[in-house]
Amino acid sequence: MNGKGPVVTWRATSILAAISRMLCEPRASLIILNRNTEAMDAAVSALVKTGHQVSFHCCEVAAEADGKSVAGAVVQTCGAVHTLV
């Protein structure tokens, strides 16, 4: 995943937290999507504090307008969506 941009649609579960940590290991720029900003602050901060490149985008993944907005941000950040979890 070196240099890639995996995207994780995150619900506050330990399984997705573990997947996110695993995807961060090979120097990927992880992008987390969730509709609850407050719930993600701690998770994103924990990953950033350990040296990972992580960004968070607040969105409703089922909403077309949000999806288009996030897709544009992902492409601008990473060039393309390389993995979607």
Secondary structure, DSSP 8 states (H G I E B T S, - for coil): -TT--EEEE--S-HHHHHHHHHHHTTT-EEEEEES-HHHHHHHHHHHHHTT-EEEEEE--TTSHHHHHHHHHHHHHHHSS--EE-
